[in-house]
Amino acid sequence: MSRGKKKLNYEQQLDKDGNLGPALVMVGEDLDEIPTIDNNQSRRVIGVNVSNNKISELSVQLKGLKKLEFLILSGNLFTTLPPMIGQLASLRSLNLSNNQLSTLPEEMEDLDELQELILDSNKFDVIPPVLFKMPRLRELHMQHNNVQVIPPETTKMVGLRILVLDYNKITTVPAEVGQMKLQELWVQHNKVETSPDDLKISKLKLHDNPIDPIDQP
């Protein structure tokens, strides 16, 4: 149970249509579970931000938040996610940074509305294969992990426009990346020694690699 009964704090946020809706914001409150949202609010809540707590499990109540568009779980104690995450049908942004995740459940492929996924500072050795089944994902952030390879399957993420892989262990930017419609590719502070010369990416960041182009802006 959460440590002590805390008053729930709701803030007004904009949803995808530009309308204001309530979001539960309980940051740094020493919580070990996501607080229970009352029925009146659950029908309207568009966001939950419980970052910087001590939460390690998702609450099943999230399935009942039919309008939930963003979920911020950064800075908690998650080592795994339950299959139930795939039932958050309206989710557009998911922030799981600064946890202890190394895998993602296959059920995440059902998140058809998800556009932004933040996995910075976890324990991933690879880009999770389930993401290759999510063609609508537009932004993937995986800084500060242990990723060594950008696999050819990455091209299946046809909607991806921003890929951030700074501070990993990548040695090569493969030619397949050039088949994507990326606008931004960040692979700074890796071990990149080779990269295609003809990548048509508006913002390609390769600083602090063996290849380290000195003429980069």
RATA-V466292 format. One record per helix or strand. SS is the DSSP state (~ for helix, > for strand). FROM is the first residue (numbers start at 1). LEN is the number of residues. Records with the same first field share a line. If there is no record, write none. Layout:
BEGIN
SS->FROM-LEN + FROM-LEN
END
This chain:
BEGIN
>->10-5 + 20-6 + 47-3 + 70-3 + 93-3 + 116-3 + 139-3 + 162-3 + 172-2 + 184-3 + 194-2 + 203-3
~->39-4 + 60-5 + 83-5 + 106-5 + 129-5 + 152-5 + 175-5
END
